[in-house]
Amino acid sequence: LFSKDDPTRVLGRLDQPILEPTEGWEKAGQIANVVFASGLVRNGNDWYLYYGVADKCINLAVATSCP
């Protein structure tokens, strides 16, 4: 989490990653063992996280919020 006023300042960090490569196709590619968030969209109670994998494809992870 970065400061909105000074994006060079780190305000906090999770102990565990939200997203990490686990599948073979996520671990092999031009840049192996890399996943990175590209965009986050809220649609009702659902969150859509678009993310890049191994610098070769884009995927989508979906999570539902608790009401």
KENU-338707 format. One record per residue (C-alpha): residue number from 1; residue in three letters; chain; x, y, z. Coordinates in nm, 3 decimals. Example, Ala and Ser with C-alpha at 12.3 -4.5 7.8 and 13.67 -1.06 7.14 Angstrom:
+-------+------+--------+---------+---------+---------+
! lumse ! zavo ! tortor !    east !   north !      up !
+-------+------+--------+---------+---------+---------+
!     1 !  ALA !      A !   1.230 !  -0.450 !   0.780 !
!     2 !  SER !      A !   1.367 !  -0.106 !   0.714 !
+-------+------+--------+---------+---------+---------+
END
This chain:
+-------+------+--------+---------+---------+---------+
! lumse ! zavo ! tortor !    east !   north !      up !
+-------+------+--------+---------+---------+---------+
!     1 !  LEU !      A !   0.000 !   0.000 !   0.000 !
!     2 !  PHE !      A !   0.150 !   0.331 !  -0.111 !
!     3 !  SER !      A !   0.076 !   0.683 !   0.005 !
!     4 !  LYS !      A !  -0.157 !   0.872 !  -0.231 !
!     5 !  ASP !      A !   0.036 !   1.192 !  -0.158 !
!     6 !  ASP !      A !   0.383 !   1.038 !  -0.197 !
!     7 !  PRO !      A !   0.374 !   0.714 !  -0.400 !
!     8 !  THR !      A !   0.740 !   0.649 !  -0.313 !
!     9 !  ARG !      A !   0.636 !   0.596 !   0.051 !
!    10 !  VAL !      A !   0.521 !   0.245 !   0.148 !
!    11 !  LEU !      A !   0.242 !   0.249 !   0.408 !
!    12 !  GLY !      A !   0.197 !  -0.125 !   0.447 !
!    13 !  ARG !      A !   0.256 !  -0.468 !   0.297 !
!    14 !  LEU !      A !   0.080 !  -0.804 !   0.332 !
!    15 !  ASP !      A !   0.262 !  -1.100 !   0.485 !
!    16 !  GLN !      A !   0.149 !  -1.327 !   0.200 !
!    17 !  PRO !      A !   0.101 !  -1.251 !  -0.171 !
!    18 !  ILE !      A !  -0.253 !  -1.202 !  -0.302 !
!    19 !  LEU !      A !  -0.155 !  -1.373 !  -0.625 !
!    20 !  GLU !      A !   0.135 !  -1.604 !  -0.708 !
!    21 !  PRO !      A !   0.222 !  -1.842 !  -0.993 !
!    22 !  THR !      A !   0.111 !  -2.198 !  -0.912 !
!    23 !  GLU !      A !   0.033 !  -2.365 !  -1.245 !
!    24 !  GLY !      A !   0.294 !  -2.486 !  -1.494 !
!    25 !  TRP !      A !   0.176 !  -2.242 !  -1.761 !
!    26 !  GLU !      A !   0.212 !  -1.959 !  -1.506 !
!    27 !  LYS !      A !   0.566 !  -2.065 !  -1.421 !
!    28 !  ALA !      A !   0.703 !  -2.088 !  -1.777 !
!    29 !  GLY !      A !   0.727 !  -1.818 !  -2.042 !
!    30 !  GLN !      A !   0.933 !  -1.520 !  -2.145 !
!    31 !  ILE !      A !   0.951 !  -1.408 !  -1.782 !
!    32 !  ALA !      A !   0.901 !  -1.721 !  -1.570 !
!    33 !  ASN !      A !   0.743 !  -1.725 !  -1.222 !
!    34 !  VAL !      A !   0.584 !  -1.380 !  -1.259 !
!    35 !  VAL !      A !   0.224 !  -1.269 !  -1.214 !
!    36 !  PHE !      A !   0.123 !  -0.904 !  -1.192 !
!    37 !  ALA !      A !  -0.207 !  -0.724 !  -1.147 !
!    38 !  SER !      A !  -0.319 !  -0.518 !  -1.446 !
!    39 !  GLY !      A !  -0.661 !  -0.397 !  -1.335 !
!    40 !  LEU !      A !  -0.928 !  -0.440 !  -1.069 !
!    41 !  VAL !      A !  -1.301 !  -0.397 !  -1.139 !
!    42 !  ARG !      A !  -1.593 !  -0.421 !  -0.898 !
!    43 !  ASN !      A !  -1.923 !  -0.552 !  -1.035 !
!    44 !  GLY !      A !  -2.186 !  -0.576 !  -0.762 !
!    45 !  ASN !      A !  -2.044 !  -0.810 !  -0.497 !
!    46 !  ASP !      A !  -1.781 !  -0.949 !  -0.735 !
!    47 !  TRP !      A !  -1.424 !  -0.828 !  -0.785 !
!    48 !  TYR !      A !  -1.248 !  -0.901 !  -1.115 !
!    49 !  LEU !      A !  -0.869 !  -0.894 !  -1.103 !
!    50 !  TYR !      A !  -0.707 !  -0.898 !  -1.446 !
!    51 !  TYR !      A !  -0.346 !  -1.013 !  -1.428 !
!    52 !  GLY !      A !  -0.053 !  -1.090 !  -1.655 !
!    53 !  VAL !      A !   0.128 !  -1.423 !  -1.643 !
!    54 !  ALA !      A !   0.490 !  -1.499 !  -1.741 !
!    55 !  ASP !      A !   0.479 !  -1.204 !  -1.983 !
!    56 !  LYS !      A !   0.278 !  -1.414 !  -2.229 !
!    57 !  CYS !      A !  -0.094 !  -1.399 !  -2.144 !
!    58 !  ILE !      A !  -0.363 !  -1.220 !  -1.942 !
!    59 !  ASN !      A !  -0.592 !  -1.399 !  -1.698 !
!    60 !  LEU !      A !  -0.886 !  -1.316 !  -1.473 !
!    61 !  ALA !      A !  -0.935 !  -1.400 !  -1.106 !
!    62 !  VAL !      A !  -1.280 !  -1.348 !  -0.952 !
!    63 !  ALA !      A !  -1.365 !  -1.305 !  -0.584 !
!    64 !  THR !      A !  -1.704 !  -1.243 !  -0.425 !
!    65 !  SER !      A !  -1.738 !  -0.999 !  -0.135 !
!    66 !  CYS !      A !  -1.930 !  -1.095 !   0.174 !
!    67 !  PRO !      A !  -2.240 !  -0.875 !   0.207 !
+-------+------+--------+---------+---------+---------+
END
